[in-house]
Amino acid sequence: MKIKIQLAVMMLFQYTIWGAWYVTLSSYLGTTLQFEGTQIGLIYGSFALAAIISPAIVGVLSDKLFSAQKVLGVLHVIGAVLLIAISYQHTYQWFYIFVFIYALCYMPTIALTNTIAMRHLKRPDKDFANIRVFGTIGWIVMGWVVAYYKLELSASPILIASLLSFILGAFAFLLPKTLPESIRGTKGIKQWLGLDALSLFKNRSFMVLIIASLLVSIPLSFYYSFTNLFLNDIGVENAAGKMTLGQLSEIGFMLLLPVFFRYFGIKRVMIIAMFAWGIRYLFFAYGSIDFMALLYLGIIIHGICYDFFFVAGQVYVDQNSPNELKNSAQGLLTQATYGVGMFLGTWLSGRVVDYYTINEVYNWQKIWIIPSCIAFGVMLLFALVFKNKKEIIENEINE
């Protein structure tokens, strides 16, 4: 029980740090610092670039050289200092540089916290979700705090994240020891960096899923990068607080996911998710202060959009990878989604926002139509090409 509490606190701070400033950053950059849409997109894209590199960092540092909890602590302490530096930046060039360096420190900690939790839970297949949910709770609570005190247009959320990062950095050294894996059997640089998972591309369905995950991450970037700015721009009050409804729905739909797996199979579940992505952006395109119901629906179906695709993808990768490649395969999925896909998405979303902005007036309807079309296009491609021999997923989470 003591270990579970420690792991729950770790997850709570891990995602509270991210939730404190990531969602509202676009409003701060666009309204307060007057950055252009392309600049905002590139700043968000720095996290994606870091996600491409981070699996290698985690693999070499925590899997081969040092205890994972020590690496986690050092990265968060360094990250806390960088967040303070970020809060004082007012020019695009320096803001981008410091955010990118910070992202290199933060993105590996996502995998590190998962590794630490999995290693110390006796039944990770059944207990991990109960630990991970504290991260979502932390994200929600921080969104409420930022919205309640009206901090969205200031650098205060960044400074709050810095304080939280210091706390987690210190707390990490009190976590259970998580020693590095033995390097016996590591035959070369590909195994060290987890690139041996590329052999899984010989499986056509695996390759299709990775490509679809990458492409779906492009419209996902529109949501993360510009939803808060969109809601504030059209006059929605307490935008950050309302966006936490999406995280609340994540919890609910996560509980429903095993039921959908059982009755629909993984392919249909993922098609439902991609359809939800397309519909969500149509809700945003035609929603307004006068039609708030559409905006609420667009936010609330986040649980379907995220859980039914990305969590389902993780399940598929786990079940269709040999034991010696499971970690590398999950890293490959992370690189495709949070890395390449999100990077392309942040770049494209910034360009689209700039293209449909005239005299500092955003044409949000046209902006949101673009990711909607992308989502529907990927859905059609996936439906036609993806073949899954095991239509009903008998995953441990069903038990």
C-alpha positions in Angstrom: 0.0 0.0 0.0 2.9 2.4 0.8 4.4 1.8 -2.7 1.0 2.3 -4.3 0.6 5.7 -2.5 4.1 6.7 -3.6 3.3 5.8 -7.2 0.0 7.6 -7.1 1.6 10.8 -5.8 4.3 10.5 -8.5 1.6 10.3 -11.2 -0.4 13.1 -9.6 2.6 15.5 -9.8 3.8 14.2 -13.2 0.6 15.3 -15.0 -0.2 18.3 -12.8 3.0 19.8 -13.9 2.1 19.4 -17.6 -1.6 20.4 -17.1 -0.6 23.5 -15.2 0.6 25.4 -18.3 0.4 23.3 -21.5 -3.3 23.7 -22.3 -3.4 27.5 -21.7 0.0 28.3 -23.2 -1.6 29.2 -26.6 -3.7 31.9 -25.0 -0.7 33.3 -23.2 1.4 33.3 -26.4 -1.2 34.5 -28.8 -2.9 37.2 -26.6 -0.3 38.4 -24.2 3.0 37.9 -26.1 1.3 38.4 -29.5 3.0 35.5 -31.2 1.9 34.4 -34.6 0.0 31.2 -35.2 2.9 29.5 -36.9 5.2 30.5 -33.9 2.7 29.0 -31.5 2.5 25.8 -33.5 6.3 25.5 -33.6 6.6 26.0 -29.8 4.1 23.2 -29.3 6.0 21.2 -31.9 9.1 21.3 -29.7 7.4 18.8 -27.4 6.9 16.5 -30.4 10.6 16.8 -31.4 11.5 15.9 -27.9 9.2 12.9 -28.0 11.1 11.6 -31.1 14.4 11.8 -29.2 13.2 10.8 -25.7 12.8 7.0 -26.1 16.6 6.9 -26.9 17.4 9.0 -23.8 15.2 6.8 -21.6 16.6 3.6 -23.1 20.3 4.5 -22.5 19.9 6.3 -19.2 17.3 4.3 -17.2 17.4 0.9 -18.9 21.1 0.6 -19.2 23.0 3.0 -16.9 21.2 4.6 -13.9 18.3 3.9 -11.6 15.1 5.2 -13.1 13.9 7.2 -10.0 17.2 9.1 -9.9 17.0 10.0 -13.6 13.4 11.1 -13.0 14.4 13.3 -10.1 17.3 15.0 -11.9 15.2 15.7 -15.0 12.4 17.3 -13.0 14.8 19.5 -11.0 16.5 20.7 -14.2 13.0 21.2 -15.7 12.0 23.3 -12.8 14.9 25.7 -13.4 14.1 25.8 -17.1 10.4 26.7 -16.4 11.5 29.7 -14.4 13.7 30.8 -17.3 10.7 30.3 -19.7 8.5 32.5 -17.6 10.8 35.5 -18.2 11.0 35.1 -22.0 9.1 37.5 -24.2 10.7 37.0 -27.6 9.9 34.0 -29.9 13.5 32.8 -30.4 14.4 32.6 -26.8 11.0 31.3 -25.7 11.3 28.4 -28.3 14.9 27.6 -27.3 14.1 27.2 -23.5 10.8 25.3 -24.2 12.6 22.9 -26.4 15.3 22.2 -23.9 12.6 21.8 -21.2 10.7 19.4 -23.4 13.9 17.3 -23.8 13.8 17.0 -20.0 10.1 16.4 -19.5 9.1 14.1 -22.3 11.3 11.2 -21.1 9.7 11.4 -17.7 6.4 10.2 -19.1 8.0 6.8 -20.0 10.1 6.9 -16.8 7.0 7.2 -14.5 5.3 4.3 -16.4 8.4 2.2 -16.1 8.7 2.8 -12.3 5.0 2.1 -11.8 5.0 -1.1 -13.9 8.2 -2.4 -12.1 6.8 -2.0 -8.6 3.2 -3.1 -9.0 2.6 -6.8 -8.4 -0.2 -6.9 -10.9 0.4 -4.0 -13.3 -2.2 -5.2 -15.8 -4.9 -4.6 -13.2 -3.4 -2.0 -10.9 -1.7 0.4 -13.3 -4.9 2.1 -14.5 -5.8 2.9 -10.9 -2.4 4.5 -10.4 -2.4 6.4 -13.7 -5.8 7.9 -13.1 -4.3 10.2 -10.4 -2.4 11.9 -13.3 -5.6 12.7 -15.0 -7.1 14.0 -11.7 -4.1 16.3 -11.2 -4.5 17.7 -14.7 -8.2 18.4 -14.1 -7.7 20.0 -10.7 -4.9 22.3 -12.0 -7.1 23.3 -14.9 -9.7 24.4 -12.5 -7.2 26.3 -10.4 -5.8 28.2 -13.4 -9.3 29.0 -14.6 -10.7 30.0 -11.2 -7.9 32.5 -10.6 -7.9 33.7 -14.2 -4.2 33.0 -14.8 -4.5 31.9 -18.5 -3.1 35.1 -20.0 -0.1 35.3 -17.6 3.1 33.5 -16.9 1.9 32.3 -13.5 0.9 28.8 -14.7 4.5 28.3 -15.9 5.8 29.3 -12.4 3.3 27.0 -10.7 4.6 24.2 -12.9 8.1 25.0 -11.9 7.3 24.7 -8.2 5.5 21.4 -8.8 8.5 20.2 -10.8 10.9 21.0 -7.9 8.6 19.0 -5.5 8.4 16.0 -7.8 12.2 16.2 -8.4 12.9 15.9 -4.7 10.2 13.3 -4.1 11.5 11.1 -6.9 14.6 10.2 -4.8 12.3 8.8 -2.1 10.6 6.4 -4.6 11.4 2.7 -4.6 14.7 1.8 -6.2 14.3 1.0 -9.9 17.6 -0.4 -11.0 18.5 -0.6 -14.7 17.9 -3.7 -16.7 20.8 -6.0 -17.4 22.4 -5.2 -20.7 23.1 -8.9 -21.4 21.8 -9.9 -24.8 22.2 -6.4 -26.1 23.9 -7.0 -29.4 24.3 -3.6 -31.0 23.2 0.1 -31.2 19.8 -0.9 -32.6 19.0 -2.9 -29.4 20.4 -0.1 -27.2 18.1 2.5 -28.8 15.1 0.3 -29.2 15.3 0.4 -33.0 15.0 -3.4 -33.3 11.2 -2.9 -33.1 11.3 -1.7 -36.7 11.3 -5.4 -37.7 7.6 -5.4 -36.7 6.8 -3.4 -39.8 6.9 -6.7 -41.7 3.5 -7.2 -40.2 1.2 -5.2 -42.6 -1.5 -4.5 -39.9 1.1 -3.3 -37.4 2.5 -1.0 -40.0 -0.9 0.3 -40.9 -1.7 1.0 -37.3 1.5 2.9 -36.7 0.9 5.0 -39.9 -2.7 5.7 -38.9 -1.7 6.6 -35.4 0.8 9.1 -36.8 -1.8 10.6 -39.1 -4.5 10.9 -36.4 -2.0 12.8 -34.2 -2.1 15.6 -36.7 -5.7 16.6 -35.9 -4.9 15.9 -32.3 -2.3 18.7 -32.4 -5.0 21.2 -33.5 -6.9 20.4 -30.3 -4.0 20.7 -27.9 -2.5 23.8 -29.6 -5.5 26.0 -30.3 -8.6 24.9 -28.5 -7.9 27.1 -25.5 -7.1 30.1 -27.7 -10.3 29.4 -29.7 -12.6 29.3 -26.7 -11.1 32.5 -25.2 -11.2 34.3 -28.5 -14.9 33.7 -29.0 -15.7 34.8 -25.5 -16.2 31.5 -23.6 -15.7 32.1 -19.8 -13.6 29.8 -17.7 -12.2 28.1 -20.9 -9.5 26.2 -19.0 -12.1 24.9 -16.5 -14.5 23.8 -19.2 -11.7 22.0 -21.1 -11.2 19.7 -18.1 -14.5 18.1 -19.0 -12.5 16.3 -21.6 -10.2 14.8 -19.0 -13.2 13.8 -16.9 -14.7 12.0 -19.9 -11.3 10.2 -20.3 -11.9 8.5 -17.0 -15.4 7.4 -17.9 -14.6 6.1 -21.3 -11.6 4.3 -20.0 -13.9 2.2 -17.8 -16.1 1.5 -20.9 -13.2 0.6 -23.1 -13.1 -3.1 -22.1 -16.8 -3.4 -22.9 -16.3 -1.9 -26.4 -13.3 -4.2 -27.0 -15.5 -7.2 -26.1 -18.4 -6.4 -28.4 -16.9 -4.5 -31.3 -13.3 -5.6 -31.6 -10.3 -3.3 -31.8 -10.7 -2.2 -35.4 -14.3 -0.9 -34.9 -13.3 0.8 -31.7 -10.5 2.7 -33.4 -12.9 3.6 -36.3 -15.3 5.0 -33.8 -12.5 7.1 -32.3 -11.5 8.5 -35.7 -15.1 9.3 -36.5 -15.4 11.1 -33.1 -12.3 13.2 -34.1 -14.0 14.3 -37.3 -17.3 15.1 -35.6 -15.5 17.0 -32.7 -14.0 19.5 -35.1 -17.3 20.0 -36.9 -18.8 20.8 -33.5 -16.1 23.4 -33.0 -16.5 24.8 -36.5 -20.3 25.4 -36.0 -20.4 26.0 -32.3 -20.4 29.4 -30.7 -21.6 31.3 -27.6 -25.1 31.0 -29.0 -24.6 27.3 -29.6 -22.6 26.3 -26.5 -24.0 22.7 -26.6 -21.9 22.0 -29.7 -18.8 23.3 -27.9 -19.5 21.2 -24.8 -20.0 18.1 -27.0 -16.7 18.7 -28.8 -14.9 18.8 -25.5 -16.7 15.9 -23.8 -16.1 13.4 -26.5 -12.4 13.8 -25.9 -12.6 10.5 -23.9 -13.8 8.6 -27.0 -11.3 10.4 -29.3 -8.3 9.7 -27.1 -9.0 6.5 -25.2 -10.6 4.6 -28.1 -7.7 5.2 -30.4 -4.5 5.8 -28.5 -5.1 3.4 -25.6 -6.6 0.8 -28.0 -3.4 1.2 -30.1 -1.3 0.5 -27.1 -3.3 -2.6 -26.4 -2.8 -3.8 -30.0 0.9 -3.1 -30.0 1.3 -5.0 -26.7 -0.6 -8.0 -27.9 1.1 -8.2 -31.3 4.7 -7.8 -30.2 7.0 -10.5 -28.9 8.0 -10.2 -25.2 11.5 -9.0 -26.0 10.2 -6.2 -28.2 7.2 -5.0 -26.2 9.0 -1.9 -24.7 10.6 -1.0 -27.9 7.3 -1.4 -29.8 5.6 0.9 -27.4 8.4 3.4 -27.8 8.0 3.2 -31.5 4.3 4.0 -31.1 5.2 7.0 -28.9 7.6 8.3 -31.5 5.0 8.0 -34.2 2.2 9.7 -32.2 3.7 12.2 -29.7 6.7 12.6 -31.9 6.4 12.7 -35.7 2.6 13.0 -35.8 2.4 15.8 -33.3 5.3 17.6 -34.9 3.6 17.6 -38.3 0.3 18.5 -36.6 1.7 21.5 -34.7 3.4 22.8 -37.8 0.3 22.4 -40.0 -2.1 23.8 -37.4 0.1 26.9 -37.1 0.1 27.4 -40.8 -3.6 26.8 -41.1 -4.3 29.3 -38.3 -2.1 32.0 -39.9 -3.7 31.3 -43.3 -7.2 31.9 -42.0 -6.4 34.9 -39.8 -6.9 38.3 -41.4 -6.2 41.5 -39.5 -5.8 39.5 -36.2 -9.3 38.0 -36.7 -9.5 34.2 -36.7 -11.8 32.4 -39.1 -12.3 29.5 -36.7 -14.9 27.7 -38.8 -12.5 27.3 -41.7 -9.7 26.4 -39.4 -11.6 23.5 -37.7 -12.8 22.1 -41.0 -9.2 21.1 -41.9 -8.5 18.7 -39.0 -12.1 17.3 -39.4 -11.3 16.4 -43.1 -8.0 14.8 -42.1 -9.6 12.7 -39.4 -12.4 11.4 -41.7 -9.7 10.7 -44.4 -7.6 8.6 -42.1 -10.7 6.8 -40.9 -11.6 5.7 -44.4 -8.0 4.6 -45.1 -7.8 2.7 -41.9 -11.2 1.0 -42.4 -10.1 -0.2 -45.9 -6.6 -1.3 -45.2 -6.3 -2.5 -41.6 -7.0 -6.2 -41.1 -7.0 -7.7 -37.6 -7.3 -11.4 -37.3 -8.2 -11.2 -33.6 -11.5 -9.2 -33.8 -12.3 -9.5 -30.1 -9.5 -8.4 -27.7 -9.2 -10.5 -24.6 -7.1 -8.1 -22.7 -6.4 -8.3 -19.0 -8.3 -5.1 -18.4 -11.5 -7.1 -19.1 -10.9 -9.2 -16.1 
